[in-house]
Amino acid sequence: MRIAIIGAGNMGSWLVESLCLDHEVGVFDVDRSKLKYFFNSRKFLYYEEIMDFTPDLLINAVSLDRTLSLFNEILSYLPKECIIADITSVKSGLADYYQKLGRRFVSTHPMFGPTFGNVKNLSNENAIIISESDEEGKAFFREFYGSLKIKIHEYSFLEHDETIAYSLSIPFSSTMVFAACMKEQEAPGTTFKKHFSIAKGLLSEDDFLLSEILLSPNSLEQVERISEQMQILIEMIKERDKEKLSSFFQGLRANIGLET
């Protein structure tokens, strides 16, 4: 298969390196300096070169805020039968966009991401493929993810956004609260250092992505759950109620499947 990848950031680079041995791959990025380190792949300097390449699949790996505008820029350079793909973590607006576009598409979300995932060993990671996608496109990503032992889930656009609101907005907002309470610590313990590392990784993401996660339609309910549980914890601390705290701890252990 001929695959064009647009965007040579962390995820785009990973895709190029992971696919170039089994497929004919080409990559484009507006920052041409990012292209010089790729091997066994073509480097596109202009969209016209992508048109000559006649890709079977185009994977849009640019930043979230550029995803739709990139599609609009490049569609006229693609064969009509070319499947277009996105790998965004937020799918808001994409269902309507693809429906109006009337082209074959596949939407997927590799959930390990460039910040925390160990791309050298993905056997414990997950990926979502959107069920409304083109069957050939879904089959391609099933085979690709399967070859890396990534666990595959198939959700609709709506189910994806509901799942992401839970799996991302809760840890994102919890980590932001931790960072908001940060002060200089001369002798941090192990737990503190682990949380600090997570906070640094999260806040290295761009503001647009963080905002889109927190402002997605289903996120507010999840963040409010954190506020509710924090208020319960605060009251138990004020009351210095060890029995309630012990019961609270047991509930937390049950929530995460920790045997007692």
C-alpha positions in Angstrom: 0.0 0.0 0.0 1.2 3.5 -0.8 0.8 5.7 2.4 1.3 9.4 2.7 1.8 10.8 6.2 1.4 14.5 6.9 3.1 15.8 10.0 6.5 14.6 11.2 5.9 15.2 14.9 6.2 12.4 17.5 3.2 10.4 16.3 3.8 11.1 12.6 7.4 10.0 13.0 6.4 6.8 14.8 4.0 6.0 12.0 6.6 6.5 9.3 9.1 4.3 11.1 6.5 1.6 11.9 5.0 1.4 8.4 7.9 2.0 6.1 9.3 -1.6 6.1 6.0 -3.1 5.0 4.6 -0.3 2.8 5.7 2.4 0.4 5.6 5.4 2.7 6.1 9.1 2.1 6.1 11.9 4.6 5.5 15.7 4.4 6.0 18.4 7.0 6.1 22.2 6.7 9.3 22.1 8.8 11.5 20.4 6.2 14.3 19.9 8.8 12.2 17.1 10.4 12.4 15.0 7.2 16.1 14.5 7.0 16.3 11.7 9.6 13.8 9.3 7.9 15.1 6.2 6.1 13.3 3.9 3.7 10.7 6.5 2.9 10.1 9.3 0.5 10.3 13.0 1.6 7.7 15.3 0.1 8.5 19.0 -0.1 5.3 20.0 -2.0 1.7 18.8 -2.1 2.2 18.2 -5.9 4.7 15.4 -5.1 2.0 13.7 -3.0 -0.3 13.9 -6.0 2.3 12.2 -8.2 2.7 9.6 -5.4 -1.0 8.7 -5.8 -1.4 7.4 -2.2 -3.9 4.7 -1.3 -4.1 6.1 2.2 -3.3 9.5 3.6 -2.8 9.7 7.4 -3.2 13.2 8.8 -0.9 13.4 11.8 -0.7 17.2 12.3 -1.7 18.9 15.5 -5.4 18.8 16.5 -6.1 22.4 15.7 -4.7 21.9 12.2 -6.5 18.6 11.3 -9.5 19.9 9.4 -7.7 22.7 7.7 -5.0 20.3 6.5 -7.6 18.0 5.0 -9.1 21.0 3.2 -5.7 22.0 1.9 -4.7 18.6 0.5 -7.8 16.9 -0.7 -7.5 18.3 -4.2 -4.1 16.6 -4.5 -5.4 13.2 -3.7 -7.0 10.5 -5.9 -10.7 10.1 -5.3 -10.3 6.6 -4.1 -7.6 7.5 -1.5 -8.7 6.8 2.0 -8.1 9.7 4.3 -7.3 9.0 8.0 -7.0 11.0 11.2 -5.5 9.9 14.5 -6.9 12.7 16.7 -7.7 12.1 20.4 -10.7 14.4 20.2 -13.3 13.6 17.5 -15.6 16.6 17.9 -16.9 17.8 14.6 -15.3 15.0 12.5 -18.4 12.9 12.1 -20.2 15.8 10.4 -17.1 16.8 8.4 -16.7 13.3 7.0 -20.4 12.9 6.2 -20.5 16.2 4.3 -17.2 15.4 2.5 -18.5 12.1 1.1 -15.0 10.5 0.8 -13.7 7.2 2.2 -12.2 7.8 5.6 -10.9 5.9 8.7 -10.7 7.6 12.1 -8.6 6.0 14.8 -7.0 7.0 18.1 -3.8 5.3 19.3 -4.3 5.9 23.0 -0.7 5.6 24.1 0.3 8.9 22.6 3.9 10.3 22.3 4.1 11.7 25.9 3.6 8.6 28.1 3.6 5.6 25.8 6.6 3.3 25.3 6.5 3.0 21.6 9.2 0.2 21.8 6.7 -2.1 23.6 3.0 -1.4 23.0 1.6 -4.8 24.1 -0.1 -3.1 27.1 -1.5 -0.2 25.1 -4.9 0.4 23.5 -6.2 1.9 20.3 -9.7 2.9 19.1 -11.0 2.5 15.6 -14.2 4.4 14.8 -16.9 2.0 13.6 -18.4 4.4 11.0 -15.1 4.2 9.1 -14.5 2.6 5.7 -14.2 -1.2 6.0 -10.9 -1.3 4.1 -9.4 1.4 6.3 -10.6 -0.3 9.4 -9.0 -3.6 8.2 -5.7 -1.8 7.6 -5.5 -0.4 11.1 -6.7 -3.6 12.7 -3.8 -5.4 11.0 -1.3 -2.6 11.8 -2.2 -2.4 15.5 -2.5 -6.2 15.8 1.0 -6.6 14.5 2.2 -4.5 17.4 0.0 -6.4 19.9 -2.0 -3.3 20.7 -5.4 -4.0 22.1 -8.1 -2.8 19.6 -11.5 -1.3 20.5 -14.1 -0.3 18.0 -16.4 2.6 19.1 -18.7 5.0 17.3 -17.8 8.6 17.2 -20.1 9.3 20.1 -18.9 6.3 22.1 -15.3 7.4 21.5 -15.9 10.9 22.9 -17.7 9.6 26.0 -14.9 7.1 26.6 -12.2 9.8 26.2 -14.0 12.2 28.5 -13.7 9.6 31.2 -10.2 8.3 30.4 -8.5 11.6 29.8 -10.4 14.4 31.5 -10.2 12.8 35.0 -6.4 12.2 35.0 -5.8 15.5 33.1 -7.7 17.6 35.6 -6.4 15.7 38.6 -2.8 16.3 37.4 -3.6 19.9 36.8 -4.8 20.3 40.4 -1.6 18.7 41.6 0.5 21.1 39.5 -1.6 24.0 40.8 -0.7 23.1 44.3 3.0 22.8 43.5 5.7 24.4 45.6 9.4 24.0 45.8 10.3 20.7 47.5 13.9 20.1 48.5 13.4 16.4 49.4 10.5 15.0 47.4 9.4 11.4 48.1 8.9 8.7 45.4 5.2 9.3 45.1 5.7 13.0 44.7 8.3 12.5 42.0 6.1 10.1 40.0 3.3 12.7 40.1 5.7 15.4 39.2 6.9 13.5 36.2 3.3 12.9 35.0 2.6 16.6 35.4 5.6 17.6 33.3 4.6 15.2 30.6 1.0 16.4 30.5 1.9 20.1 30.5 4.3 19.6 27.6 1.3 19.1 25.4 0.0 22.1 23.6 -2.7 24.3 25.1 -5.2 23.6 22.3 -5.2 19.8 22.9 -5.6 20.2 26.7 -8.4 22.7 26.2 -10.2 20.5 23.7 -10.0 17.5 26.1 -11.4 19.6 29.0 -14.0 21.4 26.9 -15.4 18.3 25.2 -19.2 17.9 25.8 -18.8 15.0 28.3 -15.8 16.3 30.3 -17.6 18.6 32.8 -19.5 15.8 34.4 -16.3 13.8 34.9 -14.5 16.8 36.4 -17.4 17.5 38.7 -17.0 14.0 40.1 -13.5 14.9 41.2 -14.8 17.9 43.0 -17.5 15.9 44.7 -15.0 13.3 45.9 -12.6 15.9 47.1 -15.3 17.6 49.1 -16.1 14.2 50.8 -12.4 13.7 51.6 -12.1 17.3 53.0 -15.1 16.7 55.3 -13.6 13.4 56.6 -10.3 15.2 57.3 -12.0 18.0 59.1 -13.9 15.6 61.3 -10.7 13.5 61.8 -12.9 10.4 61.3 -10.6 7.4 60.9 -13.4 5.0 60.5 -14.9 6.9 57.5 -11.4 7.3 56.1 -10.8 3.6 56.3 -14.1 2.8 54.6 -13.2 5.4 52.0 -9.9 3.7 51.4 -11.5 0.3 51.0 -13.9 1.8 48.4 -10.9 3.2 46.5 -9.1 -0.1 46.5 -12.3 -1.8 45.2 -12.6 0.8 42.4 -9.1 -0.1 41.1 -9.4 -3.8 41.6 -6.9 -4.0 44.4 -7.5 -7.0 46.6 -7.6 -6.4 50.4 
